[in-house]
Amino acid sequence: MEEKIYFNLQKTDGTTEKKELLGKFTDDVINKKYIFYKNCDASNTHYYAASYDEKDENDYTNLDTNLSDKEKAKLNEIFDSLVSGGVENVWI
């Protein structure tokens, strides 16, 4: 089993939240990188997807959650298949 990866997400109000990275992949057709991540708070487990421009390995300081409807549909499809396949299959 892979070791969990965590990162701090800087929110617009200046606070930071600890997030757990679930997986990342590159859409080779449009050459865009995406990640799936979730809250670390067990009482508030929400899952998220965002695109990013990785400056350094595991640099997720510039996440973009402003995704097109086409991107959202594709990411939902990928996430659903990952959930049905198990977390160990998330690294695409």
DSSP file (Angstrom, degrees, kcal/mol; ACC not computed):
  #  RESIDUE AA STRUCTURE BP1 BP2  ACC     N-H-->O    O-->H-N    N-H-->O    O-->H-N    TCO  KAPPA ALPHA  PHI   PSI    X-CA   Y-CA   Z-CA
    1    1 A M              0   0    0      0, 0.0     3,-0.1     0, 0.0     2,-0.1   0.000 360.0 360.0 360.0 136.4    0.0    0.0    0.0
    2    2 A E        -     0   0    0      1,-0.1     2,-0.2    86,-0.0     3,-0.0  -0.352 360.0-105.7 -69.1 148.5    1.3    3.5   -0.9
    3    3 A E        -     0   0    0      1,-0.1    -1,-0.1    -2,-0.1     2,-0.1  -0.552  42.0-106.1 -72.8 139.4    2.1    5.9    1.8
    4    4 A K        -     0   0    0     -2,-0.2     2,-0.5    -3,-0.1    -1,-0.1  -0.381  29.8-146.8 -68.3 144.1   -0.5    8.7    2.1
    5    5 A I  E     -A   21   0A   0     16,-0.6    16,-2.9    -2,-0.1     2,-0.3  -0.955  15.4-171.8-115.7 130.5    0.5   12.1    0.8
    6    6 A Y  E     +A   20   0A   0     -2,-0.5     2,-0.3    14,-0.2    14,-0.2  -0.863   4.8 179.7-118.6 153.3   -0.8   15.3    2.5
    7    7 A F  E     -A   19   0A   0     12,-2.1    12,-2.9    -2,-0.3     2,-0.5  -0.983  28.9-115.0-147.3 158.2   -0.6   18.9    1.5
    8    8 A N  E     -A   18   0A   0     -2,-0.3     2,-0.6    10,-0.2    10,-0.2  -0.838  24.7-151.4 -97.7 128.4   -1.8   22.2    2.9
    9    9 A L  E     -A   17   0A   0      8,-3.1     8,-1.9    -2,-0.5     2,-0.6  -0.880   9.1-140.7-102.3 121.1   -4.3   24.1    0.9
   10   10 A Q  E     -A   16   0A   0     -2,-0.6     6,-0.2     6,-0.2     2,-0.1  -0.710  21.7-150.3 -81.1 119.4   -4.3   27.9    1.2
   11   11 A K    >   -     0   0    0      4,-3.4     3,-1.9    -2,-0.6    -1,-0.0  -0.458  25.4-108.7 -89.1 164.3   -7.9   29.1    1.2
   12   12 A T  T 3  S+     0   0    0      1,-0.3    -1,-0.1    -2,-0.1    -2,-0.0   0.744 117.6  60.6 -64.9 -23.1   -9.0   32.5   -0.1
   13   13 A D  T 3  S-     0   0    0      2,-0.1    -1,-0.3     1,-0.0     3,-0.1   0.419 121.4-105.1 -85.3   3.9   -9.7   33.7    3.5
   14   14 A G  S <  S+     0   0    0     -3,-1.9    -2,-0.1     1,-0.3     2,-0.1   0.263  84.2 117.3  95.0 -12.1   -6.0   33.2    4.4
   15   15 A T        -     0   0    0     -5,-0.1    -4,-3.4     1,-0.0     2,-0.4  -0.415  55.0-136.4 -83.3 164.5   -6.4   30.0    6.4
   16   16 A T  E     -A   10   0A   0     -6,-0.2     2,-0.4    -2,-0.1    -6,-0.2  -0.917  11.6-161.7-120.8 150.7   -4.9   26.7    5.5
   17   17 A E  E     -A    9   0A   0     -8,-1.9    -8,-3.1    -2,-0.4     2,-0.4  -0.992  22.1-122.5-129.9 139.3   -6.5   23.2    5.5
   18   18 A K  E     -A    8   0A   0     -2,-0.4    22,-1.0   -10,-0.2     2,-0.3  -0.674  34.9-174.1 -80.0 130.3   -4.7   19.9    5.5
   19   19 A K  E     -AB   7  39A   0    -12,-2.9   -12,-2.1    -2,-0.4     2,-0.5  -0.899  21.4-131.3-124.7 153.5   -5.8   17.7    2.5
   20   20 A E  E     -AB   6  38A   0     18,-2.6    18,-1.9    -2,-0.3     2,-0.4  -0.926  20.8-133.3-105.8 125.8   -5.1   14.1    1.6
   21   21 A L  E     +AB   5  37A   0    -16,-2.9   -16,-0.6    -2,-0.5    16,-0.3  -0.638  24.3 178.7 -75.9 125.7   -4.0   13.5   -2.0
   22   22 A L  E     -     0   0A   0     14,-2.9     2,-0.3    -2,-0.4    15,-0.2   0.760  59.1 -34.8 -98.9 -31.9   -5.9   10.6   -3.5
   23   23 A G  E     - B   0  36A   0     13,-1.5    13,-2.7    68,-0.1    -1,-0.4  -0.957  47.5-151.0 179.9 162.7   -4.5   10.5   -7.0
   24   24 A K  E     + B   0  35A   0     -2,-0.3    68,-0.6    11,-0.2     2,-0.3  -0.990  16.5 166.1-147.2 152.9   -3.2   12.5   -9.9
   25   25 A F  E     - B   0  34A   0      9,-2.1     9,-2.9    -2,-0.3     2,-0.5  -0.979  28.7-121.3-159.3 165.3   -3.1   12.1  -13.6
   26   26 A T  E     - B   0  33A   0     -2,-0.3     2,-1.0     7,-0.2     7,-0.2  -0.959  16.3-137.8-115.9 131.2   -2.4   14.0  -16.8
   27   27 A D  E  >> - B   0  32A   0      5,-3.1     4,-1.4    -2,-0.5     5,-1.4  -0.787  19.2-165.3 -83.0 104.0   -4.9   14.3  -19.6
   28   28 A D  T  45S+     0   0    0     -2,-1.0    -1,-0.2     1,-0.2     5,-0.0   0.737  80.2  64.2 -67.4 -23.2   -2.6   13.7  -22.6
   29   29 A V  T  45S+     0   0    0      1,-0.2    -1,-0.2     3,-0.1    -2,-0.0   0.923 122.6  17.3 -67.3 -43.4   -5.1   15.0  -25.1
   30   30 A I  T  45S-     0   0    0     -3,-0.4    -2,-0.2     2,-0.1    -1,-0.2   0.367 102.2-125.1-109.8   3.3   -5.1   18.6  -23.7
   31   31 A N  T  <5 +     0   0    0     -4,-1.4     2,-0.4     1,-0.2    -3,-0.2   0.929  60.8 142.4  52.8  53.3   -1.8   18.2  -21.6
   32   32 A K  E   < -B   27   0A   0     -5,-1.4    -5,-3.1    21,-0.0     2,-0.3  -0.979  43.9-137.2-127.2 137.9   -3.5   19.2  -18.4
   33   33 A K  E     -BC  26  52A   0     19,-0.6    19,-1.8    -2,-0.4     2,-0.3  -0.730  21.7-176.0 -98.0 143.3   -2.8   17.8  -14.9
   34   34 A Y  E     -BC  25  51A   0     -9,-2.9    -9,-2.1    -2,-0.3     2,-0.3  -0.941   7.7-163.1-133.5 154.4   -5.5   16.9  -12.4
   35   35 A I  E     -BC  24  50A   0     15,-2.5    15,-1.8    -2,-0.3     2,-0.4  -0.967  11.4-146.8-132.7 154.9   -5.6   15.7   -8.8
   36   36 A F  E     +BC  23  49A   0    -13,-2.7   -14,-2.9    -2,-0.3   -13,-1.5  -0.964  31.9 161.8-111.9 137.1   -8.3   14.1   -6.6
   37   37 A Y  E     -BC  21  48A   0     11,-2.1    11,-3.0    -2,-0.4     2,-0.3  -0.955  19.5-155.5-149.9 167.5   -8.1   15.0   -2.9
   38   38 A K  E     -BC  20  47A   0    -18,-1.9   -18,-2.6    -2,-0.3     9,-0.2  -0.943  30.4 -90.0-143.3 163.7  -10.2   15.0    0.2
   39   39 A N  E     -B   19   0A   0      7,-1.5   -20,-0.2    -2,-0.3     9,-0.0  -0.360  24.6-142.9 -65.9 152.6  -10.6   16.7    3.6
   40   40 A C  S    S+     0   0    0    -22,-1.0     2,-0.7     5,-0.1    -1,-0.1   0.538  73.5 103.2 -93.5  -9.8   -8.7   15.1    6.5
   41   41 A D    >   -     0   0    0      3,-0.3     3,-2.0   -23,-0.2    -2,-0.1  -0.654  63.9-153.1 -76.5 113.5  -11.5   15.8    8.9
   42   42 A A  T 3  S+     0   0    0     -2,-0.7     3,-0.5     1,-0.3    -1,-0.2   0.751  93.9  55.2 -62.4 -24.7  -13.3   12.5    9.4
   43   43 A S  T 3  S+     0   0    0      1,-0.2    -1,-0.3    -3,-0.0    -2,-0.1   0.533 114.5  40.1 -84.7  -4.9  -16.5   14.3   10.3
   44   44 A N  S <  S+     0   0    0     -3,-2.0     2,-1.1     2,-0.1    -3,-0.3  -0.450  71.7 171.4-142.0  62.6  -16.5   16.2    7.0
   45   45 A T        +     0   0    0     -3,-0.5     2,-0.4    -5,-0.1    -3,-0.1  -0.658  10.9 160.5 -84.4 102.3  -15.3   13.9    4.2
   46   46 A H        -     0   0    0     -2,-1.1    -7,-1.5     2,-0.0     2,-0.4  -0.933  29.1-140.4-117.2 145.0  -15.7   15.7    0.9
   47   47 A Y  E     -C   38   0A   0     -2,-0.4     2,-0.3    -9,-0.2    -9,-0.2  -0.839  21.4-174.9-107.3 144.6  -13.9   14.8   -2.3
   48   48 A Y  E     -C   37   0A   0    -11,-3.0   -11,-2.1    -2,-0.4     2,-0.3  -0.912  14.7-158.2-135.9 158.2  -12.5   17.3   -4.7
   49   49 A A  E     +C   36   0A   0     -2,-0.3     2,-0.3   -13,-0.2   -13,-0.2  -0.985  19.7 163.7-134.1 147.6  -10.9   17.5   -8.1
   50   50 A A  E     -C   35   0A   0    -15,-1.8   -15,-2.5    -2,-0.3     2,-0.2  -0.988  33.3-121.0-156.0 155.3   -8.8   20.3   -9.5
   51   51 A S  E     -CD  34  64A   0     13,-2.4    13,-2.9    -2,-0.3     2,-0.3  -0.645  36.0-177.3 -91.7 161.4   -6.3   21.0  -12.2
   52   52 A Y  E     -C   33   0A   0    -19,-1.8   -19,-0.6    -2,-0.2     2,-0.6  -0.985  32.9-131.8-155.0 161.8   -2.8   22.2  -11.3
   53   53 A D        -     0   0    0      9,-0.4     2,-0.6    -2,-0.3     8,-0.1  -0.911  31.6-146.2-118.4  98.6    0.5   23.4  -12.7
   54   54 A E        +     0   0    0     -2,-0.6     3,-0.1     1,-0.2     6,-0.1  -0.539  24.4 174.2 -75.3 111.4    3.1   21.4  -10.9
   55   55 A K  S    S+     0   0    0     -2,-0.6     2,-0.3     1,-0.3    -1,-0.2   0.886  76.1   7.8 -79.7 -43.1    6.2   23.5  -10.4
   56   56 A D  S >  S-     0   0    0      3,-0.1     3,-1.8     1,-0.0    -1,-0.3  -0.897 104.3 -72.5-131.7 161.1    7.9   20.9   -8.2
   57   57 A E  T 3  S+     0   0    0     -2,-0.3     3,-0.1     1,-0.3    -2,-0.0  -0.337 121.5   8.2 -56.7 132.8    6.9   17.3   -7.4
   58   58 A N  T 3  S+     0   0    0      1,-0.2     2,-0.8   -51,-0.0    -1,-0.3   0.766  89.0 144.4  63.2  30.1    4.0   17.4   -5.0
   59   59 A D    <   +     0   0    0     -3,-1.8    -4,-0.2     1,-0.1    -1,-0.2  -0.872  10.6 159.3 -97.9 106.8    3.5   21.1   -5.3
   60   60 A Y        +     0   0    0     -2,-0.8     3,-0.5     1,-0.1    -1,-0.1  -0.207  32.5 116.5-120.0  40.2   -0.3   21.7   -5.2
   61   61 A T  S    S+     0   0    0      1,-0.2    -1,-0.1    -8,-0.1   -51,-0.1   0.599  73.6  51.7 -84.8 -11.1   -0.2   25.4   -4.2
   62   62 A N  S    S+     0   0    0     -3,-0.2    -9,-0.4    -9,-0.1    -1,-0.2  -0.361  73.3 165.2-124.3  54.1   -1.9   26.6   -7.4
   63   63 A L        -     0   0    0     -3,-0.5     2,-0.5   -11,-0.1   -11,-0.2  -0.427  22.5-154.9 -72.2 143.2   -5.0   24.4   -7.7
   64   64 A D  B     +D   51   0A   0    -13,-2.9   -13,-2.4    -2,-0.1    -2,-0.0  -0.951  19.5 172.1-121.9 110.0   -7.7   25.5  -10.2
   65   65 A T        +     0   0    0     -2,-0.5     2,-1.7   -15,-0.2    -1,-0.1   0.346  52.5 104.9 -97.1   5.0  -11.2   24.3   -9.3
   66   66 A N        +     0   0    0    -15,-0.1     2,-0.3     0, 0.0    -1,-0.1  -0.627  55.4 167.1 -85.6  81.4  -12.8   26.4  -12.1
   67   67 A L        -     0   0    0     -2,-1.7    -2,-0.1     1,-0.1     2,-0.0  -0.689  36.2-113.5-102.6 149.5  -13.4   23.4  -14.4
   68   68 A S     >  -     0   0    0     -2,-0.3     4,-2.7     1,-0.1     5,-0.2  -0.302  32.4-108.3 -71.9 163.1  -15.5   23.3  -17.6
   69   69 A D  H  > S+     0   0    0      1,-0.2     4,-2.4     2,-0.2     5,-0.2   0.872 122.3  53.5 -59.8 -37.0  -18.6   21.1  -17.7
   70   70 A K  H  > S+     0   0    0      2,-0.2     4,-2.1     1,-0.2    -1,-0.2   0.914 109.9  46.6 -64.4 -43.6  -16.7   18.7  -20.0
   71   71 A E  H  > S+     0   0    0      2,-0.2     4,-2.9     1,-0.2     5,-0.2   0.924 111.9  51.2 -64.0 -44.2  -13.9   18.4  -17.5
   72   72 A K  H  X S+     0   0    0     -4,-2.7     4,-2.6     1,-0.2    -2,-0.2   0.913 110.1  49.2 -60.2 -43.6  -16.3   17.9  -14.6
   73   73 A A  H  X S+     0   0    0     -4,-2.4     4,-2.1     2,-0.2    -1,-0.2   0.923 113.3  46.5 -62.1 -44.6  -18.1   15.1  -16.4
   74   74 A K  H  X S+     0   0    0     -4,-2.1     4,-2.4     2,-0.2    -2,-0.2   0.920 113.6  48.2 -64.3 -44.2  -14.8   13.4  -17.3
   75   75 A L  H  X S+     0   0    0     -4,-2.9     4,-3.0     1,-0.2    -2,-0.2   0.880 110.2  52.0 -65.9 -38.4  -13.5   13.7  -13.8
   76   76 A N  H  X S+     0   0    0     -4,-2.6     4,-2.6    -5,-0.2    -1,-0.2   0.906 110.0  49.5 -62.5 -41.2  -16.7   12.4  -12.3
   77   77 A E  H  X S+     0   0    0     -4,-2.1     4,-1.9     2,-0.2    -2,-0.2   0.924 113.8  45.2 -63.3 -45.2  -16.5    9.4  -14.6
   78   78 A I  H  X S+     0   0    0     -4,-2.4     4,-2.1     2,-0.2    -2,-0.2   0.928 113.5  49.8 -64.2 -45.4  -12.9    8.7  -13.6
   79   79 A F  H  X S+     0   0    0     -4,-3.0     4,-2.6     1,-0.2    -2,-0.2   0.915 109.3  51.7 -61.8 -43.5  -13.6    9.2   -9.9
   80   80 A D  H  X S+     0   0    0     -4,-2.6     4,-2.1     1,-0.2    -1,-0.2   0.896 110.5  48.3 -60.2 -40.6  -16.6    6.8  -10.1
   81   81 A S  H  X S+     0   0    0     -4,-1.9     4,-1.3     2,-0.2    -1,-0.2   0.857 111.4  50.8 -69.3 -33.1  -14.5    4.1  -11.7
   82   82 A L  H  X S+     0   0    0     -4,-2.1     4,-1.3     2,-0.2     7,-0.3   0.903 109.0  50.7 -68.7 -40.9  -11.8    4.7   -9.1
   83   83 A V  H  < S+     0   0    0     -4,-2.6     3,-0.4     1,-0.2    -2,-0.2   0.918 112.4  46.3 -63.0 -43.3  -14.2    4.3   -6.2
   84   84 A S  H  < S+     0   0    0     -4,-2.1    -1,-0.2     1,-0.2    -2,-0.2   0.771 116.5  46.1 -71.2 -23.8  -15.6    1.1   -7.7
   85   85 A G  H  < S-     0   0    0     -4,-1.3    -1,-0.2     1,-0.2    -2,-0.2   0.571 118.0-108.1 -93.4 -11.0  -12.0   -0.2   -8.2
   86   86 A G    ><  -     0   0    0     -4,-1.3     3,-1.8    -3,-0.4    -1,-0.2   0.002  29.4 -80.9  98.4 153.4  -10.7    0.8   -4.8
   87   87 A V  G >  S+     0   0    0      1,-0.3     3,-1.9     2,-0.2     4,-0.2   0.796 121.0  69.2 -61.2 -30.6   -8.3    3.5   -3.6
   88   88 A E  G 3  S+     0   0    0      1,-0.3     3,-0.3     2,-0.1    -1,-0.3   0.667  96.4  55.6 -65.9 -13.1   -5.3    1.4   -4.6
   89   89 A N  G <  S+     0   0    0     -3,-1.8    -1,-0.3    -7,-0.3    -2,-0.2   0.256  78.9  97.3 -98.4  11.7   -6.2    2.0   -8.3
   90   90 A V    <   +     0   0    0     -3,-1.9     2,-1.3   -68,-0.1   -66,-0.2   0.730  56.0  89.2 -77.9 -21.2   -6.3    5.7   -8.0
   91   91 A W              0   0    0     -3,-0.3   -66,-0.1    -4,-0.2    -1,-0.1  -0.634 360.0 360.0 -83.0  97.9   -2.8    6.4   -9.4
   92   92 A I              0   0    0     -2,-1.3    -1,-0.2   -68,-0.6   -66,-0.2   0.401 360.0 360.0 -93.8 360.0   -3.4    6.7  -13.1
